[in-house]
Amino acid sequence: MPHLDEIQQAILDGRLDAIAELPVPESYRGVTVHADEVDMFEGLESQGKDPRRSLHVDEVPTPELGPGEALVAVMASAINYNTVWTSIFEPIPTFTFLRKYGKLSPLAKRHDLPYHVVGSDLSGVVLRTGAGVHNWKPGDEVVAHCLNVELEGPDGHNDTMLDTEQRIWGFETNFGGLAEVALVKANQLMPKPAHLTWEEAASPGLVNSTAYRQLVSRNGADMKQGDVVLIWGASGGLGSYATQYALNGGAIPVCVVSSPEKAEICRKLGAELIIDRTAEGYQFWKNENEQDPKEWQRFGAKIRELTGGEDPDIVFEHPGRETFGASVYAARKGGTIVTCASTSGYLHQYDNRYLWMNLKRIIGSHFANYRESWEANRLIAKGLIHPTLSKTYSLEETGQAALDVHRNAHQGKVGVLALAPEEGLGVRDEELRAKHLDGINAFRGA
């Protein structure tokens, strides 16, 4: 579309003041799933479902801009596990979310469509803002967090994650970030870190904010200096940020990984205590229905061997069914298991005697509120936490990118270019970047 070409060129040329004068395109390219294909994987196990079949790049109409909202020209985005879930229609097709949201109001009805533009991360430039927006203007370089709230009821006003109409943008709403244009609420926007490229800046959003709330915030584990923190998947998209937060906060991370290559990435981040669960051969389940407490004990003994006899104060949980029994067992007396996901299965089993008799706590943690997301992004902008981008794909290759995440064939975060024609663009602070280049590139090529 010529108008989108003009917007793209203005951004690449640094003519951000011109954005407000350029017309918004009537349509744009977005990565979608289709409502008439939700049964395409029927009968297949999860691992046999291929996102390359279900994710499409379509030309879609630009949505109407409502009050308190913004349209953003997306330079880059990233893959999260919620995009994988969307693409394989698990645990339910996301069209269920869109239909429910569409019933909320005439404006929300825009989201109930036979296609779903996916993606919960972006970096880009504000194109237009709706009525009532005063903190942002066309031409602002931004990133977006993925919390979508209405805040018309009282429940969300201490913690917006508790809003009765809390949703994850691009997963439970339409018009997500894996596209050339995205629709967000203005209170999702944050300043783009000036020392990062478009693809680097897009990659932390969801996982960085999630890790911050889960581990650092008072709403999560409230980590303190000296805490022993057991981190599952410590080199992955979520765990790589948890590892950085533990190290920066004076805690002692015990990093659980699945290969020597992933162990080496954790060492690059500065971690010293590492468990390669594949090399150790842990089998926490005897069969589909029965776990093996002896394996929990062997795992706990390995942790104490590394820590000098200490059990974890905090267990950073997200694999779910496969590991949850071991996590509850491994936490110290009075310790905390904080969970934000269940990538290996939602139905957790654990021996409650280890929980109640040892006064342990299980805390559920889901994404982050605006303040937590802002703080997490501020740490990125100051160079205290770094993006964990390992590889970048084109918009047309989003299906392959999602497949790599689905099969755990990736490290850190996987990026996707939208309007950015190539990697390496968008850096505004070369001096700060030079100071942190090793940290920024720690996952590159991994």
N, C-alpha and C positions, 0 to 999 in steps of 0.2 A: 504494500500500500504506500503510495507516495507520501502521505502525511506522516506515517510512521518512519519512513526513511528520513524525512526532514528532522523529526524529533531525535532519531538516532544520531544523525550527523551533528546536530547542535550539541548534544551531550558529548560526543567524541571530540568536538572542537572546543569544548569548554564554554560555549555560549549559553550558559544556563539562564541568563536573563531573558533570552529569546523564547524560552519554553512557553511562557504564558500567552504569547502571541500566536503560537502555532496551533492549528486546529487539532482536536483530538480525533483519532481515526474512528471510523464507524465499526471496524472489526480488527481483530488481531489473531495471531496464532497462539493456541494454548494446547497443553497436554491434557487429554480428556479420557475418561472412561464413559461408556455408553450404557444407558439403562436397559436397552434391548439385548445386552450381552452378559447380563449378570449370571446366567446359567452356563456360560461357556466352559467352565471348569468342573461341572458337575461330575462326581464320581472319582475325581482325582484327589490324592493326598496333597497337603499344602505345598510340599517341596516340588511336586510335579507341575504346579501352576506357574505359567510363564508370563510375566508382565509384558513381554514384548508383543504378546498377542492382544492384550486388553488395553494397553495405553496407545492412544492415537494423537497425532498432531493435527488439529483441525483449525480452520478459520472460524472464529466465533464472534458474535456481535458484542460490541463494547457495552457493558451494563450501564444503566442509568445511575448517575451519581446522586446519592441521598445526603441529607443533613448529617454533619459530623463525620463524613467519609472523605476518602481521597482516592484518586486514580493515580497509579504509579507506573511509569515506564520501567519495566524490569530489565536490568542489565544482566543479572545472574540469579540463580536459585540453587537449591540443593535437594538431595534425596534424604528423606527420613523414613523410618519404618512405617509411619502411618500411610505414606504413599504406596509402600509395598502392600499393606493391608487393603488399601483401596483397590489396587490393581488386581488382587486375587479374590476380591469380594468377601473378605473375612474380617471379623467374625460375622458381620452382616454387610450387605451392600450399602455404600454410603448414601445412596438415594433415599434410604429410610430416614437418614438425618436431614437431608434436604427437604423432603416432604414435610417433616415435622416443623422445621424452621419456617417453611413457606406459609404455614398456617398462623404464624405469630402476628403478622401485620401485612398490610398491602405492600410495604417496602420490602419486607422479607420474602414476599412471594417471588421476587426476581430470582431467588436462589433455587427454586424448585423447577428444574429443567430436565430434559431427557439426556443431558450430558453434564458431566461434572468436571470443571477445570480444577486440577489438583495442585498441591504444593503448599507447604507451610513455611517457606523461607523466601526472602528476596533481598537483594540490594538494587537500588535504582534511583530514579529522580521523580519527584512529585510533578504530575501533569496538571491536575486540577484538585481543588478542595471544595467540599460542599458547604452549605450554609452553616454558620456557627463555628467554623474552624478558624482559629487565630494564631496557633503556634507554628503552623506550617504554611508554605506558599509554593507555587509552581517554581521549579528550578532547584529546590532543596534536595541535596543528596542524602538518602535515607537507607536504613534497613528496617525491617518490620518483624516484630514478634507476633506470635500466632494466637494470642488470646483475644477472642471475640466475645464481648459482653454487652448487655443492654442496660443493666444497673437501674432499672425502674423500680425494683423491689428493694427491701432493706438488707437482705442477706449478704449481698456482696460488698457492703460499704466498709467493713473492716478488712476484708480480704476479697478482692474481686474474683478470685478463683471460686468463691462460694456463691457467686451470683446464680440465681435459679436458671438463668438463660446463658450460662457460660458454654462456649463452644470453641473448638479448635478450627481456626481459619484454614481453608484449603482442604480440610478433612470433613468437618461437620458443616462447613459452609461452602459456597461455590466461589468461583473467580479467584483461585489461588495463584501462587507465585511461580509455578512452572509454566510460564507464559510470557508473552511480550508486554502485556499490560495486566495489572492486577487491581482489584478493588479491596480496600482495607478501611477499617475505622481509623480515624485520625489518631486515636489513642493507642494504636499499634505502632506508630512510627517512632523511630529513634535516629539520632545522627549516625551517618555512616563513618566508621573509623577511618581517619584520613590517610593512614599509612598503609592501608590494605588495598589490594585490587578488588574489582567488583566481585569476582568469584570467591576470593578469600573472605570478604566482608559478608557475603550471603550465607556462608556455611555454618557459622556458630549458632545463629538465632535460636532455633528450637532446642537443640541439645544443650547449649551453654546455659540458657535460662533454666532449663529443667534440672541440670546438675547443680546450679546455684541454689535453687529452692530446696532440692532434695537433701543437699549436704550442708550448705552454709547457713541458710535462712533459719530463723526461729520457727517458721512453719514446717521445717523439715527436721533434720538431725541436729541442728545447732552445733556444728562441729567446733571444737576448741583446740588450742595448741596441745600437742602431745597425744591426741587421740589416735589410736590404732584404727585404721579404716580399711576394711576388706572391700575391694572393688572388683566385681565381676566384669569381664570383658573390658579390661582396663585400657586397651589400645583402640577400642571401638569408638563409634560416633559419640556415645554418651560417656562411656568410661574414661575416655581420653581427657575430657574436661574435669571429671571427678578427680582424676589423678593430679591434674594441675592445681585444682582447688585445695586438695589435701596438702600438696607440697608448699603452695604459697601460704597456706594458713597455719603452717607449723605442725601439721599432723604427720602421721607415719603411714603411708599407703602400703598395703599388701596387695599387689596387682595380680589378678588371676587372668591368664591368657591361654591360648590354645596352640601356640607354635613358638619356635625360637625367634622367628622374625618379629612376632608381636611382642615378645619379651624384650627384644632389642629396642623397639620403639619406646617402650616404657623406660628403659635405661636412658634413652636420649632425653626424655622429659625430666630425668633426675631421680627416678624411683630406683630403689635398691633391693627391695624385698619382693620377689616375683615367684609365682607358682605357675608352671606350665602344666595345666590339668591334663593335657593329652599325654605328655611324657610321663606324668605320674600315674596315668591310667585309672583315674577315678571313675567308678560306676555307681552312682548314687541310687540307681534303680535296679533291683534284681529282675524285674519284669514290668509289664505295663501297670500293675496294680500294687506293687510292693517295693518299698525302699530298703536300703541296706544301711542300718545304723553303724555298722562296723566301718563303712566307708566314710560316714560323717566323722567318726572318731579318728580315722587315719588322716582325714583332711584337717581336723582341728589340731592334731599333733604336728602336722607340717607347718601350720601357722605359728604355733608356739615355738617350734624349732627356729623359725626365721626371726621372731620378735623377742627372743630371749625369755620365753615362758608366758607371754601376755596373749590373752584372747582379744578379739576386736571389740572396741567400744562401739563402733558403727559398722554395719554391713550395708553396702550400697548395692541394692538388689534391683535387677530388671530382667534377668532371664526367666524367672517365674517357676513354673512347674518343675523343671529339671533340677534346679538348685535350691529351691526354697527350704526344703527340709534340712539341708546342710547349713543354710544360712542361719536358721533359727537355732540349730545346735551350736554353731560356732561362736555366736555372739557371747560376750562375757556376761557374767551375772549383772543384771541391771542395764545391760546394753540395749542398743537400738537397731532394729532391722527396718530400713526405710526403702519402700518399693515404689516404682513409678511405671512399671510395665510388666509384661508377661510374654516375651517373645518366643518362649518355648512351650507356652500353654498357660491358660488362665486358671485352671482348677488346681490350686496349690494344696499340697498335703504336708503336714509337719507333726511332730510329736509334741503335743501341747504341754506335757510335763516339763519340757525344757524351757518353755515360755513362762508358765505361771509360777513354777517353783523357784525359778531364778529371776523373777521380776523383770523380765525383758519386755520390750515394747515393740510393736509393729506399727509403723506409721505409713499411711498412704500419701503419696505425693504426686501431684499431677501438674505438669508444666510450671507456670509461675505467674504471679500477678505483674502489673505494669511496673511497679517499683522494683521488684526483684529482677525483672528483665532489663530495666534501665541500668541497675547496678552491675549486672553481668556484662552488658554491652559497654559500660563505662570502663570496666577492667580490661576489656579487649582494646578499647580506644587508647588506653594508657600504656598498652604493651605489657601488662601484667599477666594476662591470659592470652594465649595465641590460638588462632584457627588451626584445625587439624585436617586441613584439606589434603587429600592424597592424589586425587585424579579428577579431571573435569571432562564432561561430555557436552556435545551439542544438544539442542532441544530435540532434534530428530532422534537422538540416541538415548532418550530418557528411558525407554523400555529396557535397554541393555543395562543402564545404570541401576535401575530398580532391581533387575535380575541379580546383579552383582551383590547388592545389599541383601536381597532375599536369600541368597546362598552363602552369605558371609564371606564372599570372595573379595572383600575390600578392607581397607584400614581407615580409621578415622572417619572423615566425611567425604562424600562424593558430590562434586559440584556439577551444575548444568549452566551453560551459557545461554542467555536469551537474546537480548539486543546487543550485548557485547560481542563483537565479531571475532575476537581472539582473547586469549588469556593475557594477563599482565597489565591491563588498562585500569585507570581510575585512581591511581596513587596520587595523593595531594601533598603528603608529608614524607619526602624522601629521607630526611635526616632521621626521623623516628624509625622509619622502616629499616634503615641501615643498622641501627642499634640492635634490632631484634630479628634480623634476617634468618639466623639459624633456627630460632624458635618457630618462626612463621613457616619455614620449609621442613620442619622435622618429619612430617608425614609424606612429603613429596616423593613419588616414585615407589612408595612402600607397597 
